[in-house]
C-alpha cells in the first residue's frame, strides 16, 4: 500500500470514527469491505488511537449508556457484548459499575411490566417462567430478576 492509499484509508477511518464512537473491533469488521492489508490497518488503528478518534473508555461509556437506555439491556448482556468487541476488562468493569442503580431498577421494572402485560391471560407459573427467561435474555442478572418478581410483583 503506497502512502497516498494509506492516507486515503486513514481519512476514511477518521470520517467513520467522527460520525459515531467506534472501537478497534468495529474497524476490523469494517475492513472486510475495505480490504486494507492487515499491517496497514494496524497502523491506522494506532494512529486513530493517538489522535483520539478511538478511545475504548469513551466508547464503553457511550455503549453502556445507549444499550441501557435505548435497548433496555441488562448488565450481563452489555458486559458480554463489550468483551466480544475486545474492550479491556478494567474499562468494562468500571463502566458497568457506573450504571445508576435507580435507573437500572426502573428499566428492569418497565421491562417486567411490559412482558407481564403481554402474558396477562396465562397462569402465574407460566408468566413467571416466561418473564424470567425474557429478562435474563435481555441481560439482567438472574438473582435481581428473581428478587423483583418475588418481592415487588408477587408473581408466584
PLY file of the C-alpha trace (Angstrom):
ply
format ascii 1.0
element vertex 156
property float x
property float y
property float z
element edge 155
property int vertex1
property int vertex2
end_header
0.00 0.00 0.00
1.51 3.31 -1.03
1.46 6.49 1.04
-1.49 8.03 -0.85
-3.62 4.89 -0.40
-2.69 4.77 3.29
-3.70 8.41 3.78
-6.98 7.84 1.93
-7.76 4.80 4.12
-6.78 6.75 7.25
-9.09 9.62 6.27
-11.94 7.20 5.56
-11.43 5.68 9.01
-11.26 9.15 10.62
-14.55 10.09 8.97
-16.19 6.90 10.20
-14.96 7.48 13.75
-16.02 11.13 13.68
-19.64 10.17 12.92
-20.06 7.89 15.93
-18.00 6.20 18.62
-16.05 3.24 17.27
-13.72 0.72 18.84
-10.84 -1.08 17.15
-13.01 -4.17 16.68
-15.52 -2.12 14.66
-12.73 -1.16 12.24
-11.56 -4.76 11.91
-15.11 -5.72 10.94
-15.45 -2.75 8.58
-12.21 -3.82 6.93
-13.98 -6.84 5.42
-15.46 -4.42 2.90
-12.49 -2.03 2.78
-9.90 -4.79 2.29
-6.96 -2.86 3.75
-3.94 -5.13 4.31
-3.67 -6.13 7.96
-0.36 -4.39 8.81
-1.64 -1.11 7.38
-4.94 -1.49 9.24
-2.99 -1.97 12.47
-1.07 1.26 11.74
-4.33 3.10 11.00
-5.82 1.94 14.31
-2.69 3.01 16.21
-2.83 6.41 14.52
-6.55 6.80 15.31
-5.90 5.98 18.97
-3.08 8.54 19.10
-5.34 11.18 17.56
-8.21 10.37 19.93
-10.59 9.05 17.28
-10.62 5.67 19.04
-10.88 5.70 22.81
-12.15 2.50 24.42
-13.07 4.23 27.68
-15.23 6.75 25.85
-16.64 4.02 23.58
-17.61 1.80 26.52
-19.28 4.69 28.35
-21.38 5.55 25.29
-22.15 1.88 24.60
-23.32 1.22 28.17
-25.47 4.35 28.16
-27.06 3.62 24.78
-27.73 -0.07 25.34
-29.19 0.52 28.78
-31.41 3.47 27.92
-32.45 2.67 24.36
-32.30 -1.13 24.12
-33.03 -1.84 27.80
-30.22 -4.35 28.08
-29.08 -5.62 31.45
-25.53 -5.56 32.80
-24.69 -9.10 31.71
-25.58 -8.60 28.05
-23.75 -5.26 27.93
-20.70 -6.81 29.57
-20.69 -9.81 27.25
-21.02 -7.65 24.13
-18.19 -5.32 25.17
-15.95 -8.34 25.85
-16.80 -9.66 22.39
-15.61 -6.30 21.00
-12.24 -6.77 22.77
-12.74 -3.89 25.20
-10.39 -4.17 28.17
-11.86 -5.85 31.28
-10.98 -2.93 33.58
-12.84 -0.50 31.35
-15.88 -2.80 31.16
-16.00 -3.25 34.94
-15.62 0.48 35.50
-18.45 1.39 33.14
-20.75 -1.38 34.39
-20.21 -0.19 37.97
-21.12 3.38 36.91
-24.67 2.35 36.00
-27.09 4.20 38.24
-28.92 1.60 40.34
-32.23 3.53 40.39
-32.24 3.87 36.60
-31.33 0.21 36.21
-34.13 -0.90 38.54
-36.61 1.35 36.75
-35.70 -0.16 33.37
-35.94 -3.68 34.80
-39.35 -2.86 36.23
-40.56 -1.38 32.91
-39.45 -4.48 31.01
-41.05 -6.77 33.59
-44.38 -4.91 33.40
-44.27 -4.85 29.60
-43.78 -8.62 29.46
-46.32 -9.25 32.22
-48.93 -7.29 30.25
-48.32 -9.45 27.17
-48.76 -12.60 29.26
-51.83 -11.42 31.18
-54.04 -14.28 30.00
-51.63 -17.01 31.16
-51.38 -18.61 34.59
-48.98 -17.17 37.17
-46.45 -20.01 36.91
-46.17 -19.66 33.13
-45.95 -15.88 33.46
-43.14 -16.19 35.98
-41.14 -18.64 33.84
-41.50 -16.58 30.68
-40.70 -13.30 32.41
-37.56 -14.77 33.99
-36.45 -16.15 30.62
-37.17 -12.86 28.84
-35.36 -10.67 31.37
-32.32 -12.92 31.65
-32.05 -12.99 27.84
-32.03 -9.19 27.95
-29.00 -9.48 30.23
-30.48 -8.80 33.64
-28.95 -10.81 36.47
-30.99 -13.87 37.47
-30.87 -13.03 41.17
-32.09 -9.50 40.57
-34.87 -10.68 38.25
-36.00 -13.29 40.75
-35.91 -10.73 43.58
-38.05 -8.31 41.56
-40.58 -10.98 40.69
-40.82 -12.38 44.21
-40.72 -9.18 46.24
-42.13 -6.42 44.08
-44.70 -8.19 41.96
-45.62 -11.26 43.95
-45.76 -13.49 40.86
-45.94 -16.92 42.43
0 1
1 2
2 3
3 4
4 5
5 6
6 7
7 8
8 9
9 10
10 11
11 12
12 13
13 14
14 15
15 16
16 17
17 18
18 19
19 20
20 21
21 22
22 23
23 24
24 25
25 26
26 27
27 28
28 29
29 30
30 31
31 32
32 33
33 34
34 35
35 36
36 37
37 38
38 39
39 40
40 41
41 42
42 43
43 44
44 45
45 46
46 47
47 48
48 49
49 50
50 51
51 52
52 53
53 54
54 55
55 56
56 57
57 58
58 59
59 60
60 61
61 62
62 63
63 64
64 65
65 66
66 67
67 68
68 69
69 70
70 71
71 72
72 73
73 74
74 75
75 76
76 77
77 78
78 79
79 80
80 81
81 82
82 83
83 84
84 85
85 86
86 87
87 88
88 89
89 90
90 91
91 92
92 93
93 94
94 95
95 96
96 97
97 98
98 99
99 100
100 101
101 102
102 103
103 104
104 105
105 106
106 107
107 108
108 109
109 110
110 111
111 112
112 113
113 114
114 115
115 116
116 117
117 118
118 119
119 120
120 121
121 122
122 123
123 124
124 125
125 126
126 127
127 128
128 129
129 130
130 131
131 132
132 133
133 134
134 135
135 136
136 137
137 138
138 139
139 140
140 141
141 142
142 143
143 144
144 145
145 146
146 147
147 148
148 149
149 150
150 151
151 152
152 153
153 154
154 155
